């Protein structure tokens, strides 16, 4: 594994996740407090949709 692979497969996705969590937390601040439910919902949305699709519509099965 080269340094390029390490950067592409671990550092960039981690940096994106940190940025995404920070951005959604900043957006969700209402009067100085973060609405925890909506922050968890919005920050997990891009990561959970793919897994939901895999669970609900398995490959090789009839829908």
KOLZA-632457 format. One record per residue: x, y, z of N, C-alpha, C, O in turn. Coordinates in steps of 0.02 Angstrom, whole numbers, padded with zeros to 5 digits, always signed. Layout:
REM KOLZA-632457
XYZXYZXYZXYZ;...
//
This chain:
REM KOLZA-632457
+00042-00058+00000+00000+00000+00000+00045+00062+00000+00090+00069+00041;+00031+00106-00047+00072+00166-00052+00041+00223-00012-00015+00217+00014;+00078+00277-00007+00053+00335+00029-00009+00364-00005-00055+00387+00029;-00011+00361-00072-00070+00385-00108-00133+00346-00088-00186+00375-00078;-00126+00280-00083-00183+00239-00063-00206+00256+00008-00266+00259+00021;-00159+00266+00052-00177+00284+00121-00214+00350+00123-00264+00357+00159;-00190+00398+00085-00223+00463+00083-00293+00458+00054-00341+00486+00081;-00300+00422-00002-00365+00415-00035-00415+00375+00005-00474+00391+00005;-00392+00323+00038-00438+00277+00071-00451+00291+00145-00500+00266+00173;-00409+00331+00176-00421+00343+00247-00421+00417+00267-00466+00438+00303;-00374+00455+00244-00369+00524+00266-00422+00568+00235-00454+00608+00270;-00433+00563+00170-00484+00604+00137-00555+00589+00161-00593+00635+00175;-00575+00525+00167-00643+00513+00194-00650+00537+00266-00703+00563+00284;-00599+00530+00306-00602+00554+00375-00608+00630+00377-00646+00657+00416;-00569+00664+00335-00573+00737+00332-00642+00759+00308-00669+00808+00334;-00672+00724+00260-00738+00741+00237-00789+00732+00293-00833+00774+00303;-00784+00677+00331-00832+00665+00386-00826+00719+00440-00877+00743+00465;-00765+00738+00457-00755+00790+00508-00785+00856+00483-00819+00890+00521;-00772+00873+00420-00800+00934+00392-00876+00932+00391-00908+00981+00408;-00904+00875+00370-00977+00868+00366-01009+00875+00435-01060+00910+00442;-00981+00842+00486-01008+00848+00553-01004+00919+00580-01050+00944+00611;-00948+00952+00567-00939+01021+00589-00989+01067+00554-01019+01110+00586;-00998+01058+00488-01044+01100+00450-01116+01091+00473-01151+01141+00482;-01138+01029+00483-01206+01019+00505-01217+01044+00576-01271+01068+00593;-01167+01038+00618-01174+01064+00687-01179+01140+00686-01217+01169+00725;-01141+01172+00643-01144+01245+00637-01212+01267+00611-01241+01316+00634;-01239+01231+00562-01304+01248+00534-01360+01237+00584-01408+01275+00585;-01355+01185+00624-01409+01166+00670-01410+01207+00735-01453+01195+00777;-01365+01254+00744-01366+01295+00805-01425+01342+00803-01431+01384+00758;-01467+01336+00852-01525+01381+00859-01519+01414+00927-01520+01381+00979;-01511+01479+00927-01504+01519+00988-01448+01492+01033-01455+01487+01094;-01392+01473+01002-01334+01452+01040-01333+01379+01061-01282+01356+01088;-01386+01342+01049-01390+01272+01068-01399+01230+01005-01433+01251+00958;-01370+01171+01004-01377+01125+00947-01435+01078+00960-01438+01046+01012;-01480+01074+00912-01536+01026+00916-01506+00957+00901-01492+00942+00843;-01497+00916+00952-01460+00854+00946-01493+00804+00898-01458+00772+00859;-01559+00797+00901-01592+00749+00857-01581+00766+00783-01561+00722+00745;-01593+00828+00765-01585+00847+00694-01512+00845+00673-01497+00831+00615;-01466+00861+00719-01394+00858+00702-01373+00786+00687-01337+00774+00639;-01395+00739+00728-01379+00668+00716-01411+00645+00651-01380+00609+00612;-01474+00665+00639-01509+00645+00579-01474+00672+00516-01461+00634+00470;-01458+00736+00514-01427+00766+00455-01355+00745+00445-01332+00736+00388;-01318+00736+00499-01248+00717+00491-01241+00644+00471-01191+00626+00439;-01289+00602+00489-01285+00532+00470-01319+00515+00405-01313+00459+00380;-01354+00564+00376-01392+00551+00315-01350+00527+00257-01369+00477+00226;-01294+00558+00240-01257+00533+00181-01224+00465+00193-01209+00430+00145;-01214+00446+00255-01182+00382+00269-01232+00326+00277-01214+00268+00267;-01294+00340+00295-01343+00289+00309-01387+00269+00250-01414+00214+00250;-01395+00313+00201-01440+00299+00145-01416+00237+00107-01456+00194+00089;-01352+00232+00095-01324+00175+00058-01337+00110+00095-01357+00060+00065;-01327+00110+00160-01338+00049+00199-01412+00032+00202-01430-00027+00203;-01457+00081+00205-01528+00067+00206-01549+00034+00140-01590-00012+00141;-01522+00057+00085-01540+00028+00021-01516-00045+00017-01550-00087-00011;-01458-00058+00045-01433-00127+00045-01475-00173+00088-01483-00232+00070;-01500-00148+00143-01540-00190+00187-01610-00201+00159-01637-00256+00162;-01640-00148+00132-01709-00153+00109-01716-00190+00043-01766-00225+00032;-01668-00183-00002-01672-00216-00068-01610-00259-00077-01561-00237-00107;-01611-00320-00053-01553-00363-00060-01544-00385-00133-01592-00390-00170;-01482-00397-00153-01468-00419-00221-01490-00490-00232-01486-00532-00187;-01514-00504-00293-01533-00571-00310-01600-00593-00282-01620-00650-00291;-01635-00548-00249-01700-00564-00220-01753-00526-00258-01740-00474-00289;-01814-00552-00256-01870-00518-00287-01894-00463-00241-01897-00474-00180;-01911-00406-00268-01937-00352-00226-02012-00361-00218-02045-00321-00185;
//
